[in-house]
Amino acid sequence: MKHVGYFTHSDCMIHDMGHMHPESPMRLRTIDIHLQKQGLSLDITRFDAKPANPELIERAHPRQYLQEIEKIGADAITGDLIPVDSDTAMGPGSMRAALLAAGAGCQAVNHVIAGDIRRAFCATRPPGHHAEKSLAMGFCLFNNVAIAALHAIEHHRLKRVAIIDFDVHNGNGTVDIFKDDERVMVCSSFQHPFYPNRHFNTPGDHLVLTPINAGSDGPVFRKKVEKDFLPALDRFKPELILISAGFDAHKEDPLGDLNLIEDDYRWITTLIKDIADRHSQSRIVSILEGGYHLDALGRSVCAHIETMLHD
């Protein structure tokens, strides 16, 4: 059995917010090129992502919100970009891509829980962790990781799911969706003060929010994450770990001011694997969030996946 499933779809690349937008289709192409260059494509099992149905999405978002996004998506079919917020827009392929991104995480959860694969990475876009219950923002339409977590709980009857978010931006949408739901522990490290400046200090024993000063490097990041995340996750004992895998804390990324390198992504992936081995039957589903320097993104995702491939 290959350890890592790779969930993606070429239609995730037809979501295009303009040639100058950092959240570009080239992000997925670059990841694929790096995987091939490093020979990792031979070690993963590829799956075509399947779109989420409304029932899956409505576990995390109200029906009215889904209908609003569907309406914008339908209006955008004509070819015009329609703004959803100041930095997020929908074009002709956006709704299809968003449904695939939301569905891939649930599909990966199914395969991991069935034991077909041990771990999974979802190379999908648009990202999701800024999407609040009823608010699209920060390049995000649906909260993919939240939808996957609720699928694990509602469909597979898991009692405790952890989400670990190491994107440079706080996963405000994930916190918003789970702030009153103690079945899900959200651990989010992020540059602070920084976008989105929302839900960075929301109270809750199941919310582990770790602000990091701009300019911090790997050793600072590692020390803070180890101190905050480890004891909380060991107390919580998650049955499944989901990752909001953002790689924009890399020192080369234009959208953040942290100074991580590939070795830091290897380190946190190893940390997460150790927690999953202790509590979660090694089950991990990782979902792509940020990462906007193309070459750094490709190298970082390879480091992440290569680490997940090893026992």
VMD Tcl script that draws the C-alpha trace (Angstrom):
set ca {
  {0.00 0.00 0.00}
  {1.30 3.45 -0.91}
  {1.20 5.71 2.10}
  {0.05 8.99 0.53}
  {-2.94 9.72 -1.69}
  {-2.78 12.84 -3.89}
  {-6.17 14.38 -4.65}
  {-6.37 16.94 -7.44}
  {-8.20 17.82 -10.65}
  {-7.24 19.80 -13.72}
  {-10.46 21.81 -13.39}
  {-9.07 23.40 -10.23}
  {-6.87 25.38 -12.63}
  {-9.79 26.95 -14.54}
  {-10.50 29.20 -11.56}
  {-8.60 32.34 -12.60}
  {-8.86 35.71 -10.83}
  {-6.63 37.52 -13.32}
  {-3.01 37.22 -14.49}
  {-1.67 39.46 -11.72}
  {-3.49 37.70 -8.89}
  {-1.14 35.76 -6.57}
  {-3.61 32.86 -6.16}
  {-3.02 31.67 -9.70}
  {-3.58 28.40 -11.58}
  {0.21 28.11 -11.90}
  {0.38 27.17 -8.22}
  {-0.93 23.66 -8.97}
  {1.12 23.29 -12.14}
  {4.28 24.23 -10.25}
  {3.59 21.68 -7.50}
  {3.12 18.95 -10.09}
  {6.33 19.89 -11.90}
  {8.32 19.75 -8.64}
  {6.82 16.39 -7.69}
  {7.86 14.97 -11.04}
  {11.36 16.50 -10.86}
  {11.95 14.97 -7.44}
  {10.55 11.59 -8.44}
  {7.80 11.78 -5.83}
  {5.03 11.28 -8.42}
  {5.96 7.59 -8.51}
  {5.45 7.23 -4.74}
  {1.98 8.71 -4.41}
  {-1.43 7.37 -5.42}
  {-3.31 9.89 -7.55}
  {-7.06 10.40 -7.25}
  {-9.28 12.63 -9.36}
  {-11.08 14.95 -6.96}
  {-14.86 14.77 -6.98}
  {-17.07 17.83 -6.43}
  {-18.85 18.32 -3.11}
  {-22.61 18.12 -3.06}
  {-24.69 20.74 -1.20}
  {-25.16 18.46 1.83}
  {-21.41 18.40 2.48}
  {-21.03 22.17 2.14}
  {-24.09 22.96 4.27}
  {-22.53 21.27 7.27}
  {-20.11 24.23 7.46}
  {-22.02 27.00 5.67}
  {-25.70 28.02 5.77}
  {-27.78 27.17 2.69}
  {-28.34 30.88 1.98}
  {-24.58 31.43 1.76}
  {-24.15 28.50 -0.64}
  {-26.96 29.90 -2.79}
  {-25.29 33.33 -2.85}
  {-21.99 31.83 -4.06}
  {-23.85 29.69 -6.62}
  {-25.61 32.82 -7.94}
  {-22.32 34.70 -8.37}
  {-20.78 31.63 -10.01}
  {-23.69 31.37 -12.45}
  {-23.46 35.08 -13.31}
  {-19.70 34.67 -13.93}
  {-20.23 31.94 -16.54}
  {-20.45 34.70 -19.17}
  {-16.72 35.30 -18.76}
  {-16.58 38.39 -16.57}
  {-14.80 38.34 -13.22}
  {-17.28 39.17 -10.47}
  {-15.82 40.38 -7.15}
  {-16.89 38.52 -4.02}
  {-14.75 40.68 -1.74}
  {-11.81 43.06 -2.17}
  {-9.31 40.33 -3.11}
  {-11.55 37.42 -4.16}
  {-13.46 37.04 -7.41}
  {-15.30 34.40 -9.41}
  {-14.95 33.71 -13.12}
  {-16.35 31.06 -15.49}
  {-14.50 28.14 -13.87}
  {-14.62 29.26 -10.26}
  {-17.71 27.40 -9.05}
  {-16.53 24.10 -10.48}
  {-13.09 24.53 -8.88}
  {-14.58 25.51 -5.52}
  {-16.82 22.43 -5.48}
  {-13.85 20.21 -6.33}
  {-11.73 21.81 -3.58}
  {-14.52 21.29 -1.06}
  {-15.11 17.71 -2.19}
  {-11.49 16.57 -2.32}
  {-11.00 16.81 1.45}
  {-14.11 14.71 2.12}
  {-13.00 12.16 -0.48}
  {-9.55 11.99 1.13}
  {-11.14 11.50 4.55}
  {-13.14 8.57 3.15}
  {-10.04 6.84 1.80}
  {-7.94 7.46 4.91}
  {-10.62 6.20 7.28}
  {-11.25 3.16 5.04}
  {-7.53 2.37 5.30}
  {-6.88 2.53 1.54}
  {-4.13 5.07 2.24}
  {-2.56 6.28 5.45}
  {-2.22 9.98 4.62}
  {-3.44 12.35 1.92}
  {-2.60 15.66 0.30}
  {-5.22 17.69 -1.57}
  {-3.64 19.84 -4.30}
  {-6.73 21.94 -4.90}
  {-7.73 25.57 -5.19}
  {-9.30 27.93 -4.29}
  {-8.03 27.67 -0.71}
  {-10.52 27.74 2.15}
  {-9.38 28.65 5.65}
  {-10.44 32.32 5.51}
  {-14.03 31.47 4.51}
  {-16.21 32.05 7.57}
  {-19.67 30.58 8.03}
  {-21.32 33.23 5.88}
  {-18.42 35.24 4.49}
  {-16.04 34.67 1.55}
  {-12.70 36.43 1.88}
  {-8.96 36.08 1.43}
  {-9.14 34.13 -1.88}
  {-11.50 31.61 -0.19}
  {-15.09 30.66 -1.09}
  {-15.81 27.47 0.91}
  {-13.90 26.35 3.99}
  {-12.51 23.10 2.62}
  {-10.86 21.88 5.82}
  {-13.95 22.60 7.92}
  {-16.16 20.73 5.46}
  {-13.77 17.75 5.64}
  {-13.75 17.83 9.45}
  {-17.53 17.87 9.67}
  {-17.73 15.04 7.13}
  {-15.46 12.96 9.38}
  {-17.69 13.71 12.36}
  {-21.17 13.54 10.82}
  {-20.62 10.74 8.27}
  {-17.86 8.66 9.86}
  {-18.97 9.32 13.46}
  {-15.58 10.44 14.76}
  {-15.79 12.23 18.08}
  {-12.58 14.30 18.02}
  {-10.92 15.86 14.97}
  {-7.96 18.25 15.05}
  {-7.13 20.88 12.44}
  {-3.54 22.14 12.36}
  {-3.04 25.34 10.35}
  {0.53 26.56 9.69}
  {-0.32 29.12 7.00}
  {1.22 32.59 7.56}
  {-2.34 33.94 7.96}
  {-4.66 32.92 10.78}
  {-7.40 30.47 9.81}
  {-10.12 32.87 10.89}
  {-12.84 31.06 8.96}
  {-12.02 27.74 10.58}
  {-12.11 29.34 14.03}
  {-15.42 31.04 13.18}
  {-17.02 27.76 12.15}
  {-15.77 25.77 15.17}
  {-15.64 28.39 17.93}
  {-18.61 26.74 19.67}
  {-17.91 23.16 18.58}
  {-15.56 21.34 20.95}
  {-15.51 18.23 18.79}
  {-12.89 20.01 16.68}
  {-9.61 21.39 18.03}
  {-8.18 24.18 15.87}
  {-4.43 24.88 16.23}
  {-3.37 27.87 14.15}
  {0.06 29.53 14.02}
  {0.23 32.86 12.19}
  {2.06 36.14 11.75}
  {0.50 38.79 14.00}
  {-0.61 41.53 13.72}
  {-1.46 40.70 10.11}
  {-4.28 39.93 7.71}
  {-7.05 38.98 8.37}
  {-6.97 40.36 11.94}
  {-10.06 38.31 12.76}
  {-10.55 35.55 15.34}
  {-6.92 35.78 16.49}
  {-7.88 35.73 20.19}
  {-11.25 33.95 20.19}
  {-11.52 32.12 23.55}
  {-11.94 28.36 23.90}
  {-9.95 25.44 25.30}
  {-10.26 23.76 21.89}
  {-8.81 26.81 20.09}
  {-5.01 27.00 20.20}
  {-4.04 30.29 18.58}
  {-0.32 31.02 18.27}
  {0.65 34.53 17.08}
  {4.20 34.99 15.79}
  {5.99 38.30 15.25}
  {6.92 39.42 11.74}
  {10.54 38.61 10.93}
  {10.59 35.44 13.04}
  {12.53 32.46 11.71}
  {12.27 28.70 11.97}
  {13.63 28.27 15.51}
  {11.09 30.79 16.88}
  {8.27 29.12 14.94}
  {9.28 25.64 16.14}
  {9.53 26.68 19.78}
  {6.11 28.36 19.82}
  {4.34 25.58 17.95}
  {5.85 22.85 20.11}
  {4.97 24.70 23.31}
  {1.36 25.48 22.31}
  {0.25 22.66 20.03}
  {1.79 19.53 21.56}
  {0.27 19.53 25.06}
  {-3.14 20.59 23.76}
  {-3.23 17.88 21.09}
  {-2.01 15.19 23.50}
  {-4.83 16.14 25.89}
  {-7.40 16.19 23.07}
  {-6.32 12.85 21.50}
  {-7.70 13.46 17.99}
  {-8.99 10.48 16.01}
  {-8.03 12.23 12.76}
  {-5.73 15.15 11.96}
  {-6.47 17.58 9.16}
  {-3.89 20.12 8.02}
  {-4.50 23.56 6.56}
  {-1.21 23.44 4.68}
  {-0.24 26.99 3.80}
  {3.34 27.56 2.67}
  {3.33 31.37 2.62}
  {5.34 31.60 5.84}
  {8.34 30.72 3.64}
  {11.02 33.42 3.64}
  {10.68 33.86 -0.15}
  {6.91 34.36 -0.11}
  {5.74 37.85 -1.16}
  {2.59 37.83 1.01}
  {4.15 37.18 4.43}
  {6.99 38.29 6.67}
  {8.01 35.06 8.39}
  {11.24 33.32 7.44}
  {10.56 29.60 7.29}
  {12.43 27.27 4.95}
  {11.72 23.77 3.62}
  {13.29 22.13 6.68}
  {10.71 23.85 8.89}
  {7.92 22.25 6.86}
  {9.64 18.89 7.21}
  {9.84 19.49 10.95}
  {6.17 20.38 11.47}
  {5.07 17.51 9.21}
  {7.13 15.11 11.35}
  {5.60 16.61 14.49}
  {2.09 16.09 13.11}
  {2.94 12.51 12.05}
  {4.13 11.74 15.59}
  {0.87 13.05 17.07}
  {-1.15 11.09 14.50}
  {0.82 7.93 15.28}
  {0.01 8.33 18.98}
  {-3.65 9.18 18.75}
  {-5.08 8.98 15.22}
  {-4.01 5.62 13.78}
  {-1.53 7.68 11.68}
  {-4.46 9.24 9.77}
  {-3.68 12.64 8.23}
  {-5.42 14.64 5.50}
  {-3.55 17.75 4.35}
  {-5.27 20.42 2.25}
  {-3.43 23.17 0.36}
  {-3.99 26.73 1.54}
  {-1.50 29.54 0.78}
  {1.93 29.75 -0.83}
  {2.52 32.36 -3.53}
  {6.20 32.24 -4.48}
  {5.90 29.50 -7.06}
  {9.31 27.88 -6.72}
  {9.26 28.06 -2.90}
  {5.75 26.59 -2.93}
  {6.84 23.67 -5.10}
  {9.87 22.92 -2.93}
  {7.90 23.23 0.30}
  {5.04 20.97 -0.81}
  {7.61 18.38 -1.90}
  {9.24 18.54 1.54}
  {5.79 18.11 3.15}
  {4.76 15.16 0.97}
  {8.16 13.47 1.11}
  {7.98 13.57 4.92}
  {4.49 12.08 4.87}
  {5.72 9.25 2.65}
  {8.13 7.99 5.30}
  {7.11 6.04 8.40}
}
mol new
graphics top color blue
foreach p $ca { graphics top sphere $p radius 0.5 }
foreach p [lrange $ca 0 end-1] q [lrange $ca 1 end] { graphics top cylinder $p $q radius 0.2 }
display resetview
